[in-house]
Amino acid sequence: MEQMPDLSVTTRHALQEAMLTPRFYTTDFKAIDALDIDKNGLRDEFEWIREEFEHDYNKGHFKRNEEFLANFDDMPVRQLFIEFLERSCTAEFSGCILYAEMVKHLKDPTMRAIFRCMSRDEGRHAGFLNKTMADLNVALDLSVLQKRKKYTYFKPKFIFYTVYLSEKIGYSRYIQIYRHLARHPEHTIHPIFKWFEQWCNDEYRHGEFFSMLMRSQPELLNEPANRRWIRFFLLAVYATMYLNDCRRAEFYQALGLNWRQYDQDVIRLCNRIATQVYPETLPVNDPLFFHQLDKAAEYDSRANALAAAGGAINQAQAARLRAGVALRLLAAYRLPPVPTTEATKWRGLEGFPNYPGPDRVTRVAAAD
């Protein structure tokens, strides 16, 4: 990486590439532009969700109050909280950039309008997080990330699988924290968590759009090879969260959470939600599934400790343990998947707007 003496420590850290760090993505925009979203009769559903996005439910939500002006110098797990903000901000900004690129390259007016609104939402989230870091005297230069961070190329279908799951697991993570802290306000180490309920509704709505997009192209869901890819990305998203949160157990402890129970609750919720579109999901209720993730997290912790200690022998042992992480994840992947049935399919969030059908009343955004 080029020398960047003018950048803050946090910006430098966010620019680093590693297996478990948030990434920026690019894709084949021409292939996405060529998709026919009319061929399976979903045009009206896309128009409905466009109206939902343009309604902009959270237009006035992300406004800071006097609670953000408190002195947080002595807050518990301050550095881990900053890392949480940095990772979250980088991930949100990644979505903002990707969706903005979709707007530039796509011709369908409905798709352009939807991606424009989603980029607006993600940019709003990233800005809110970035201002919170500034309160803590931490600088994260998003313009530098946009220009200098490495972009990972994914085929369109991989973008759909990955982004759908990132939005849905984002909802699952934020709503679990919000509900926990609503029950246990004594563990609210910072006011930003009070904004999570409406925030995660944005994430959920974004996922609804990608669900429609995949349903409009049934081969993405039904071809045997694509089913294997779906399970791969389910596991990749779950395992990335599991290993990351194990490394930051102290942060969740400060929130009054056991990281392991929290992650398992999040994974079970996300896996249930994913049945709305995926024909099969992972067997998260099989004890062997979390046994393999627990072993992977144990090996990862031991490998990190050995690597930090230094020395050729320790590095070799760390490499063996990291290979063990991969084998444990492979074992989890090879567990029999759970087919989605009409009885087990996710029906949507209670109280959350769902497509009412073609006889719906058209929303007039300007009148709301």
N, C-alpha and C positions, 0 to 999 in steps of 0.2 A: 504494500500500500504506500502511496506517495506520502512524503512528510507534510504534516499539517500543523505547524507550530502555533497557528493562530486560532485553533479550534479548542473549545472547552473539553474537559475530560469526559463529560457526558456525551457530547456529540461524537467524540472519538470512539467511545464505547459502543454507541448505537451503530456506527459504521462497520464494526467488526462483524465478520461472518463466522458462524458456528452452527453446528447441527441443530441446536435448540433455540436459536435466536430468531426474531421476526424477520421476514424477508420481504423484498419488493419483487413484484412479478410483472412479466410482460407475456404476450401471447400472440397468436395469429389473428389479428383483428379482422382481416379479410374473410377468414373462415367463419368467424362469428357473424359478420355482416351478411354472409350468404345463408345463414340459417333461416328456414321458413317457419315462422311461429304461427302461421295460419293453418298449416296442413292438418293439424289435429284439433281444430276448433277451439283454440284457447285465446283467440284475439280479444274477445270481450273480457276475459279474465285479466289479461295484461292491461287492458284499458282501465279496468277497475282498480288494479293496484297502482297504476299511474296516478289516478285520482287520489288514492290514499296517500301516496308520497307527496303530491302537490298540496294536499291539505296541510302538511307540515305540522304535525301534532306537537312537536317539541320546539317550535319556533321561539318561544319565550322561556324555555326551560333552563338553558345553560347560562344563567345569570348568577354571578357570585354575590355573596352577602358578607356581612361584617365578620362572620365566623372564619372566613378565609384570611382575615387580617391578624389573627392571633399569632403569638410567637411559638413556633414549632421546633425551636432549636433543641429542646430537650424531650421531644416526643419519642416514644418507644420505637425501636427498630427503624430509626430514621433513614439509614442508608438503604435498607431493604425496601422501605416504602418508596424511596426515590427510584430504585431499580424497577419496582412495580409500575410506577408512573412512566418511566422511560420505555419499558417494553410495551406497555399499553399504548402510549403515544405513537411509537414507531409503527405498531400494527395498525392503528387507526389511520395514520397518515399513508401507509401503504395502500389501504383500501381507497382512500381519497384519490391518490394518484392513478391507480388502476382504473377506477370508474371514470375519472376525467379523461383518460385516454380512450375509453370506450366511446364517450361522447364525441371525441374528435374523429373517430374512424367509422362509426356506424351511421347508416343512412335512414333506417326506419325511425320515424318521428316518435313513436311510442317508446321504443328502446332507448333512444337518446334522452328523452325526458326522464325516464326512470333512472338511468345511470347518472344523469345530472343531479337528481335529487339525492341519490345515495352518496355521491361525492360530496355534496353539501353537508349531509349528516356526518360523514366520517371526518371531514375537515373541521366541523364544529366540535366533534369529540376531541380530535387531536389538539385543537386550540385551547379547549378547556383544560385538558391535561397539561399542556405546555405552560399555561398561565399558573397552574398550581405548582409546577416545578420552579417557575420564576419566583413565586412566593418564598420558596425554600432556598433561594439564591443559587439555583441550578439552571444552567443554560443548555438548551437543546435546540440547535439551529436546524429547523426543518428544511430550509432552502438548501442547505449543504447536503442533507440526506438525499433530497430529490436529485441533486446533481451528481453526487459522488458514490452513493451506495450502489452496490452491485445488484443488477436486476436478474432474477431467475426466470428463464423461459419455461413455460408450461404450455402444453397443448390445450386448446379450449376446453375439452372435457375434463382435464385435470384441474383447470381453473374453476370450473363449475363445482366439481366435487369438493375441492379444497375450500373455496370461499363459502359455499353453502354450510359446510361444517364449522368453519371458523366463526361465521355469524351465529349459528345455533349454539355452539359451545360458549361463545361470548355471552349470549343471553343466559345460558344455564349457569355460568360462573357468576355473573353480576347479580342475577336474581337470588341466588343462594346466599351471597354475602349480604345483600340488602335485607332479606327476610331475617337472617340471623341477627344482624345488628339492630333491626327493628325490635326484636325480642330482647336483645341484650345491649342496650345503648351504652352501657359502661365500657364496652370494648370499641367504641367508635373513636379511633385514634386520630381521625381527620374528617372534616365535614364533607369531603368530596363523595364519600360513600352514601350520603343522603340523596344524591342525585341519580343513583344507580337504577331505580325502578323504571323511570321513563327512558333513561338511556338504553337499558337493555331491550326495551320495546322497539327502539330503532333497529337493534341487531336482529331481533326476531323478524321484523318486517322485511329486512334485507334478505334474510334466509327464505322467506315466503316467495320472493321474486325468483330466486335461483331454483326453488322447487318447481315453480311454473316453467322455468326455462328448460329444466331437465325433462319434465313431463311432456313438453312440446316436441321433444326429440326422444321417443321411447327407446330407441336403440342404445342410448346412453345408460339406460337402466336395465334392459332385458338381455342384451347379448352376454353370453357366459364370461367372456374376457373382461367386459366392463363390470360385471358383478364382482369379479376378483379385485379389480381396481377399487371399487367402492369399499370393499372390506379393508384393502390396504390403507386407504386414506382415513377411514374410521380409526383404525389402529394407530396410524401415524399421529393423528390429532390427539387421541387419548393418551398415548405414550409420551408425546412431547410435553403435555401438561403435567403428567404424573411425575416425570423425571425433574422437570423444572420446579414443581412445587415441593418435591422432596428436598431439593437443594435449598429451599427457602422456608423450611418448616417453622422457623422462628417467627417469620412474618405472620403466618396464619395463627400461630399460638398467641401473638399479640392481639389478634382480632377475636380471640376466644374460640378458635377453630382448631380441630385436629386435621392437619393437612390431608392425611390419608382418607379419613371419613368424608371430608369435604370433597375431595377429588372423586371418590367413588360415587357420592351422591350426584355430582355434576355429570359424570359419565353415564350413569343410569338414566338421568333426565334427558341428556342429549341423545342417547341411544333410542329412547322412547320417541322423542320428537322426530328422529330420522326415519321412523317407519312411515311418516306421512308421504314419503317419496321413494325411499329405497326398498327394493323387493326383499332384501335380507339385511340383517344387522349382526353385530357381534354378540356372542353368548355371555353377556356381562353378569348374568345370574348364575352362571356355572362357577363354582368356587375356584376351579383351575384357572379361570381367566385372570382374576386379581392375584392369585398366587404367582402367576408368571410375571405380572407387572410389579409385584412386591419384590420378587427376586431381581428383576431388572433394576429397580431403584436401589436395592442393596448393593448390587455389583457396581452401579454407577457411583454411589457414595464412596465405596472402598477404592475405586479407580481414581477418583478425584483426590482423595487423601494421599494415595501413593504418588500420583503425579506431582502434587504440591510438595511432597517430601524431597523429590529430586533423586538423581542417581540412576544409573543404567538398569540395575536390578529392579528398582521400584517402577521404572518406566515400562519395563518388559512385563511385569506383573499387572500393571495398569492396562496395558494393551490386551492381555489375556482376559481380564475382567470385562473390558469393553466388547470383546468378542462374545463373552458370555451374555452381555446385555442383548446383543443381536440374536443370539440363539433363543433366549427366553421370549423375545418378541415374536420370533418365528414360531415358537411353540404356541403362543397365544393366537397367532394368525391361523394356525392349522386346526384350531378347535372348530367343530362343526358350526356353521352360521345358523342364525335363527330366521326362518322364513317369515315374512310379513303376511298376515292374513287380514281379512276384513274385521275379525274380532280384535286383533291387536294393533290395527293401524291407528296412528295418532290423528285425532279429530280436531285439533286446534286448541288454543288457549281459551279458557272460559272468559268471556267478556271482551276478547280481542276481536277486532273486525275480521270476518271471514267473507269470502266471495259469496254474495247472496243469490247469484244466478243471473241469467240474461235479462230478466224482467226488472232488474234493479233500477232505482232512481239515480240518475246521473248527478254526481256531486258538483256543485259550482264552488270552486276553491275560493274565489274572491268574495263570496257572500258569507263565508264562515268566520 
